[in-house]
Amino acid sequence: MRIPHPKRLACPIAPHAHPLVRRFFEIAEEQQVALTDVSERGGLGLATLVKWKYRHSPTIVTFEAALNVVGYELRVVPRRDPAHRPGRGQKETM
């Protein structure tokens, strides 16, 4: 059994946090990566990461940096919802 990192910030995530942000924290916990490590390796402030849990949403740049630390990346993919119709100015890809 692996011993948890002493600086791990195991505090609850706010219910209003975005599902992708929630998933990031789940992945970090599963991999036992401390937020201090994400902060240092991703070039982010520790306070920034902590704020994602409670009140702020990450920017795309900061979120991608954090995801990269845990071995993930952010992608844009087509919706799987067959009822979705492109809005005005959008092209259909089918």
FIROPA-888058 format. One record per atom (N, C-alpha, C): x, y, z; atom name; residue number from 1; residue in three letters. Coordinates in Angstrom, 2 decimals. Layout:
FIROPA-888058
[[X Y Z] 'CA' NUM 'ALA']
...
This chain:
FIROPA-888058
[[0.84 -1.19 0.00] 'N' 1 'MET']
[[0.00 0.00 0.00] 'CA' 1 'MET']
[[0.88 1.25 0.00] 'C' 1 'MET']
[[0.50 2.20 -0.81] 'N' 2 'ARG']
[[1.26 3.43 -0.94] 'CA' 2 'ARG']
[[0.87 4.42 0.15] 'C' 2 'ARG']
[[1.86 5.08 0.71] 'N' 3 'ILE']
[[1.62 6.08 1.76] 'CA' 3 'ILE']
[[1.24 7.40 1.08] 'C' 3 'ILE']
[[0.11 8.01 1.49] 'N' 4 'PRO']
[[-0.30 9.28 0.88] 'CA' 4 'PRO']
[[0.74 10.37 1.07] 'C' 4 'PRO']
[[0.82 11.25 0.10] 'N' 5 'HIS']
[[1.73 12.39 0.15] 'CA' 5 'HIS']
[[1.32 13.27 1.33] 'C' 5 'HIS']
[[2.28 13.71 2.14] 'N' 6 'PRO']
[[1.92 14.51 3.33] 'CA' 6 'PRO']
[[1.26 15.84 3.02] 'C' 6 'PRO']
[[1.48 16.38 1.82] 'N' 7 'LYS']
[[0.89 17.68 1.49] 'CA' 7 'LYS']
[[-0.37 17.56 0.65] 'C' 7 'LYS']
[[-0.93 16.35 0.56] 'N' 8 'ARG']
[[-2.14 16.16 -0.23] 'CA' 8 'ARG']
[[-3.27 16.97 0.42] 'C' 8 'ARG']
[[-4.02 17.66 -0.41] 'N' 9 'LEU']
[[-5.12 18.47 0.09] 'CA' 9 'LEU']
[[-6.42 17.71 -0.16] 'C' 9 'LEU']
[[-6.76 16.82 0.72] 'N' 10 'ALA']
[[-7.95 15.99 0.57] 'CA' 10 'ALA']
[[-9.16 16.70 1.16] 'C' 10 'ALA']
[[-9.61 17.73 0.50] 'N' 11 'CYS']
[[-10.78 18.46 0.96] 'CA' 11 'CYS']
[[-11.88 18.30 -0.09] 'C' 11 'CYS']
[[-13.12 18.39 0.33] 'N' 12 'PRO']
[[-14.23 18.16 -0.60] 'CA' 12 'PRO']
[[-14.31 19.23 -1.70] 'C' 12 'PRO']
[[-14.86 18.83 -2.82] 'N' 13 'ILE']
[[-15.05 19.73 -3.95] 'CA' 13 'ILE']
[[-16.47 20.30 -3.87] 'C' 13 'ILE']
[[-16.60 21.58 -4.17] 'N' 14 'ALA']
[[-17.92 22.23 -4.13] 'CA' 14 'ALA']
[[-18.89 21.54 -5.09] 'C' 14 'ALA']
[[-20.16 21.42 -4.70] 'N' 15 'PRO']
[[-21.15 20.76 -5.56] 'CA' 15 'PRO']
[[-21.34 21.44 -6.91] 'C' 15 'PRO']
[[-21.06 22.73 -6.99] 'N' 16 'HIS']
[[-21.25 23.46 -8.25] 'CA' 16 'HIS']
[[-20.03 23.39 -9.18] 'C' 16 'HIS']
[[-18.97 22.69 -8.77] 'N' 17 'ALA']
[[-17.77 22.60 -9.62] 'CA' 17 'ALA']
[[-18.11 21.87 -10.92] 'C' 17 'ALA']
[[-17.48 22.27 -12.00] 'N' 18 'HIS']
[[-17.71 21.66 -13.31] 'CA' 18 'HIS']
[[-17.32 20.18 -13.27] 'C' 18 'HIS']
[[-18.06 19.32 -13.97] 'N' 19 'PRO']
[[-17.75 17.88 -13.97] 'CA' 19 'PRO']
[[-16.32 17.56 -14.43] 'C' 19 'PRO']
[[-15.77 18.33 -15.36] 'N' 20 'LEU']
[[-14.39 18.08 -15.79] 'CA' 20 'LEU']
[[-13.39 18.40 -14.69] 'C' 20 'LEU']
[[-13.67 19.44 -13.94] 'N' 21 'VAL']
[[-12.80 19.79 -12.81] 'CA' 21 'VAL']
[[-12.90 18.72 -11.74] 'C' 21 'VAL']
[[-14.11 18.24 -11.48] 'N' 22 'ARG']
[[-14.29 17.15 -10.52] 'CA' 22 'ARG']
[[-13.48 15.93 -10.95] 'C' 22 'ARG']
[[-13.57 15.61 -12.24] 'N' 23 'ARG']
[[-12.85 14.43 -12.76] 'CA' 23 'ARG']
[[-11.34 14.61 -12.63] 'C' 23 'ARG']
[[-10.85 15.81 -12.86] 'N' 24 'PHE']
[[-9.42 16.05 -12.69] 'CA' 24 'PHE']
[[-8.99 15.71 -11.26] 'C' 24 'PHE']
[[-9.73 16.18 -10.27] 'N' 25 'PHE']
[[-9.37 15.91 -8.88] 'CA' 25 'PHE']
[[-9.49 14.42 -8.55] 'C' 25 'PHE']
[[-10.46 13.73 -9.14] 'N' 26 'GLU']
[[-10.57 12.28 -8.95] 'CA' 26 'GLU']
[[-9.34 11.58 -9.50] 'C' 26 'GLU']
[[-8.92 11.97 -10.70] 'N' 27 'ILE']
[[-7.74 11.37 -11.33] 'CA' 27 'ILE']
[[-6.49 11.62 -10.48] 'C' 27 'ILE']
[[-6.32 12.85 -10.04] 'N' 28 'ALA']
[[-5.16 13.18 -9.20] 'CA' 28 'ALA']
[[-5.16 12.33 -7.93] 'C' 28 'ALA']
[[-6.33 12.14 -7.35] 'N' 29 'GLU']
[[-6.44 11.33 -6.13] 'CA' 29 'GLU']
[[-6.15 9.87 -6.43] 'C' 29 'GLU']
[[-6.71 9.34 -7.52] 'N' 30 'GLU']
[[-6.46 7.95 -7.91] 'CA' 30 'GLU']
[[-4.97 7.69 -8.12] 'C' 30 'GLU']
[[-4.29 8.65 -8.74] 'N' 31 'GLN']
[[-2.87 8.51 -9.02] 'CA' 31 'GLN']
[[-2.00 8.92 -7.84] 'C' 31 'GLN']
[[-2.63 9.37 -6.79] 'N' 32 'GLN']
[[-1.95 9.84 -5.58] 'CA' 32 'GLN']
[[-0.94 10.94 -5.90] 'C' 32 'GLN']
[[-1.38 11.88 -6.72] 'N' 33 'VAL']
[[-0.57 13.04 -7.07] 'CA' 33 'VAL']
[[-1.06 14.20 -6.21] 'C' 33 'VAL']
[[-0.17 14.77 -5.44] 'N' 34 'ALA']
[[-0.52 15.89 -4.57] 'CA' 34 'ALA']
[[-0.69 17.17 -5.39] 'C' 34 'ALA']
[[-1.56 18.04 -4.92] 'N' 35 'LEU']
[[-1.76 19.31 -5.61] 'CA' 35 'LEU']
[[-0.48 20.14 -5.62] 'C' 35 'LEU']
[[0.36 19.96 -4.62] 'N' 36 'THR']
[[1.64 20.68 -4.63] 'CA' 36 'THR']
[[2.49 20.21 -5.82] 'C' 36 'THR']
[[2.43 18.93 -6.14] 'N' 37 'ASP']
[[3.16 18.41 -7.30] 'CA' 37 'ASP']
[[2.57 18.94 -8.60] 'C' 37 'ASP']
[[1.24 18.97 -8.70] 'N' 38 'VAL']
[[0.58 19.51 -9.89] 'CA' 38 'VAL']
[[0.98 20.98 -10.04] 'C' 38 'VAL']
[[0.99 21.69 -8.94] 'N' 39 'SER']
[[1.34 23.11 -8.95] 'CA' 39 'SER']
[[2.76 23.31 -9.48] 'C' 39 'SER']
[[3.71 22.59 -8.93] 'N' 40 'GLU']
[[5.11 22.75 -9.32] 'CA' 40 'GLU']
[[5.37 22.29 -10.75] 'C' 40 'GLU']
[[4.89 21.11 -11.09] 'N' 41 'ARG']
[[5.16 20.54 -12.41] 'CA' 41 'ARG']
[[4.36 21.21 -13.52] 'C' 41 'ARG']
[[3.19 21.76 -13.18] 'N' 42 'GLY']
[[2.35 22.41 -14.19] 'CA' 42 'GLY']
[[2.55 23.91 -14.28] 'C' 42 'GLY']
[[3.39 24.46 -13.40] 'N' 43 'GLY']
[[3.63 25.90 -13.42] 'CA' 43 'GLY']
[[2.43 26.70 -12.96] 'C' 43 'GLY']
[[1.68 26.14 -12.03] 'N' 44 'LEU']
[[0.46 26.78 -11.52] 'CA' 44 'LEU']
[[0.64 27.11 -10.05] 'C' 44 'LEU']
[[-0.09 28.10 -9.59] 'N' 45 'GLY']
[[-0.06 28.41 -8.17] 'CA' 45 'GLY']
[[-0.92 27.41 -7.40] 'C' 45 'GLY']
[[-0.47 27.02 -6.24] 'N' 46 'LEU']
[[-1.25 26.09 -5.42] 'CA' 46 'LEU']
[[-2.61 26.70 -5.09] 'C' 46 'LEU']
[[-2.64 27.99 -4.81] 'N' 47 'ALA']
[[-3.90 28.66 -4.50] 'CA' 47 'ALA']
[[-4.87 28.57 -5.67] 'C' 47 'ALA']
[[-4.35 28.61 -6.89] 'N' 48 'THR']
[[-5.20 28.48 -8.08] 'CA' 48 'THR']
[[-5.92 27.15 -8.08] 'C' 48 'THR']
[[-5.18 26.08 -7.83] 'N' 49 'LEU']
[[-5.77 24.74 -7.81] 'CA' 49 'LEU']
[[-6.82 24.60 -6.71] 'C' 49 'LEU']
[[-6.50 25.13 -5.56] 'N' 50 'VAL']
[[-7.43 25.05 -4.43] 'CA' 50 'VAL']
[[-8.72 25.82 -4.74] 'C' 50 'VAL']
[[-8.59 26.97 -5.40] 'N' 51 'LYS']
[[-9.77 27.77 -5.75] 'CA' 51 'LYS']
[[-10.69 27.03 -6.72] 'C' 51 'LYS']
[[-10.11 26.16 -7.56] 'N' 52 'TRP']
[[-10.95 25.36 -8.48] 'CA' 52 'TRP']
[[-11.92 24.49 -7.70] 'C' 52 'TRP']
[[-11.54 24.09 -6.52] 'N' 53 'LYS']
[[-12.40 23.22 -5.71] 'CA' 53 'LYS']
[[-13.59 23.97 -5.12] 'C' 53 'LYS']
[[-13.45 25.25 -4.91] 'N' 54 'TYR']
[[-14.46 25.98 -4.16] 'CA' 54 'TYR']
[[-15.24 27.04 -4.91] 'C' 54 'TYR']
[[-14.55 27.87 -5.72] 'N' 55 'ARG']
[[-15.29 28.99 -6.27] 'CA' 55 'ARG']
[[-14.93 29.41 -7.69] 'C' 55 'ARG']
[[-13.77 29.06 -8.17] 'N' 56 'HIS']
[[-13.34 29.53 -9.49] 'CA' 56 'HIS']
[[-13.27 28.38 -10.48] 'C' 56 'HIS']
[[-13.50 28.71 -11.74] 'N' 57 'SER']
[[-13.32 27.73 -12.82] 'CA' 57 'SER']
[[-11.97 28.00 -13.47] 'C' 57 'SER']
[[-11.29 26.94 -13.90] 'N' 58 'PRO']
[[-9.99 27.15 -14.54] 'CA' 58 'PRO']
[[-10.13 27.72 -15.95] 'C' 58 'PRO']
[[-9.07 28.36 -16.40] 'N' 59 'THR']
[[-9.02 28.74 -17.81] 'CA' 59 'THR']
[[-8.61 27.48 -18.58] 'C' 59 'THR']
[[-8.79 27.49 -19.87] 'N' 60 'ILE']
[[-8.40 26.33 -20.68] 'CA' 60 'ILE']
[[-6.90 26.08 -20.54] 'C' 60 'ILE']
[[-6.11 27.12 -20.57] 'N' 61 'VAL']
[[-4.65 26.98 -20.49] 'CA' 61 'VAL']
[[-4.22 26.35 -19.17] 'C' 61 'VAL']
[[-4.76 26.86 -18.05] 'N' 62 'THR']
[[-4.36 26.31 -16.75] 'CA' 62 'THR']
[[-4.89 24.90 -16.55] 'C' 62 'THR']
[[-6.11 24.65 -17.03] 'N' 63 'PHE']
[[-6.69 23.31 -16.87] 'CA' 63 'PHE']
[[-5.89 22.29 -17.68] 'C' 63 'PHE']
[[-5.50 22.66 -18.88] 'N' 64 'GLU']
[[-4.72 21.75 -19.71] 'CA' 64 'GLU']
[[-3.35 21.48 -19.08] 'C' 64 'GLU']
[[-2.74 22.48 -18.49] 'N' 65 'ALA']
[[-1.45 22.30 -17.81] 'CA' 65 'ALA']
[[-1.59 21.30 -16.66] 'C' 65 'ALA']
[[-2.66 21.43 -15.89] 'N' 66 'ALA']
[[-2.89 20.50 -14.78] 'CA' 66 'ALA']
[[-3.17 19.09 -15.29] 'C' 66 'ALA']
[[-3.97 18.97 -16.34] 'N' 67 'LEU']
[[-4.26 17.66 -16.92] 'CA' 67 'LEU']
[[-2.99 16.99 -17.42] 'C' 67 'LEU']
[[-2.11 17.76 -18.04] 'N' 68 'ASN']
[[-0.87 17.20 -18.56] 'CA' 68 'ASN']
[[-0.01 16.58 -17.46] 'C' 68 'ASN']
[[-0.04 17.16 -16.29] 'N' 69 'VAL']
[[0.74 16.63 -15.16] 'CA' 69 'VAL']
[[0.29 15.23 -14.79] 'C' 69 'VAL']
[[-1.01 14.96 -14.89] 'N' 70 'VAL']
[[-1.53 13.63 -14.53] 'CA' 70 'VAL']
[[-1.67 12.71 -15.75] 'C' 70 'VAL']
[[-1.12 13.15 -16.90] 'N' 71 'GLY']
[[-1.10 12.30 -18.08] 'CA' 71 'GLY']
[[-2.34 12.36 -18.94] 'C' 71 'GLY']
[[-3.09 13.44 -18.87] 'N' 72 'TYR']
[[-4.31 13.60 -19.67] 'CA' 72 'TYR']
[[-4.19 14.84 -20.53] 'C' 72 'TYR']
[[-5.08 14.96 -21.50] 'N' 73 'GLU']
[[-5.13 16.15 -22.35] 'CA' 73 'GLU']
[[-6.58 16.52 -22.59] 'C' 73 'GLU']
[[-6.78 17.76 -22.96] 'N' 74 'LEU']
[[-8.11 18.28 -23.25] 'CA' 74 'LEU']
[[-8.32 18.22 -24.75] 'C' 74 'LEU']
[[-9.48 17.72 -25.17] 'N' 75 'ARG']
[[-9.79 17.61 -26.60] 'CA' 75 'ARG']
[[-11.19 18.12 -26.89] 'C' 75 'ARG']
[[-11.39 18.56 -28.13] 'N' 76 'VAL']
[[-12.71 18.94 -28.61] 'CA' 76 'VAL']
[[-13.15 17.81 -29.54] 'C' 76 'VAL']
[[-14.30 17.22 -29.23] 'N' 77 'VAL']
[[-14.79 16.09 -30.02] 'CA' 77 'VAL']
[[-16.24 16.34 -30.41] 'C' 77 'VAL']
[[-16.69 15.73 -31.51] 'N' 78 'PRO']
[[-18.09 15.91 -31.90] 'CA' 78 'PRO']
[[-19.04 15.34 -30.84] 'C' 78 'PRO']
[[-20.19 15.96 -30.72] 'N' 79 'ARG']
[[-21.20 15.46 -29.79] 'CA' 79 'ARG']
[[-21.72 14.12 -30.26] 'C' 79 'ARG']
[[-22.08 13.29 -29.33] 'N' 80 'ARG']
[[-22.66 11.99 -29.66] 'CA' 80 'ARG']
[[-24.18 12.04 -29.67] 'C' 80 'ARG']
[[-24.74 13.17 -29.29] 'N' 81 'ASP']
[[-26.19 13.34 -29.21] 'CA' 81 'ASP']
[[-26.77 13.46 -30.63] 'C' 81 'ASP']
[[-27.52 12.45 -31.10] 'N' 82 'PRO']
[[-28.06 12.51 -32.46] 'CA' 82 'PRO']
[[-29.11 13.61 -32.65] 'C' 82 'PRO']
[[-29.71 14.09 -31.57] 'N' 83 'ALA']
[[-30.73 15.12 -31.66] 'CA' 83 'ALA']
[[-30.11 16.51 -31.81] 'C' 83 'ALA']
[[-28.80 16.62 -31.57] 'N' 84 'HIS']
[[-28.13 17.92 -31.66] 'CA' 84 'HIS']
[[-28.05 18.38 -33.11] 'C' 84 'HIS']
[[-28.47 19.59 -33.33] 'N' 85 'ARG']
[[-28.40 20.20 -34.66] 'CA' 85 'ARG']
[[-27.45 21.39 -34.58] 'C' 85 'ARG']
[[-26.57 21.56 -35.54] 'N' 86 'PRO']
[[-25.66 22.71 -35.50] 'CA' 86 'PRO']
[[-26.45 24.02 -35.49] 'C' 86 'PRO']
[[-25.96 24.99 -34.73] 'N' 87 'GLY']
[[-26.59 26.30 -34.66] 'CA' 87 'GLY']
[[-26.26 27.13 -35.88] 'C' 87 'GLY']
[[-26.79 28.32 -35.90] 'N' 88 'ARG']
[[-26.54 29.22 -37.02] 'CA' 88 'ARG']
[[-25.04 29.49 -37.16] 'C' 88 'ARG']
[[-24.55 29.42 -38.37] 'N' 89 'GLY']
[[-23.15 29.68 -38.63] 'CA' 89 'GLY']
[[-22.26 28.47 -38.45] 'C' 89 'GLY']
[[-22.82 27.35 -37.99] 'N' 90 'GLN']
[[-22.05 26.13 -37.82] 'CA' 90 'GLN']
[[-22.30 25.21 -38.99] 'C' 90 'GLN']
[[-21.32 24.46 -39.37] 'N' 91 'LYS']
[[-21.46 23.53 -40.48] 'CA' 91 'LYS']
[[-21.79 22.14 -39.95] 'C' 91 'LYS']
[[-22.62 21.44 -40.69] 'N' 92 'GLU']
[[-22.88 20.05 -40.35] 'CA' 92 'GLU']
[[-21.71 19.23 -40.85] 'C' 92 'GLU']
[[-21.29 18.25 -40.07] 'N' 93 'THR']
[[-20.14 17.45 -40.44] 'CA' 93 'THR']
[[-20.54 16.08 -40.98] 'C' 93 'THR']
[[-21.82 15.84 -41.16] 'N' 94 'MET']
[[-22.26 14.53 -41.63] 'CA' 94 'MET']
[[-22.53 14.53 -43.09] 'C' 94 'MET']
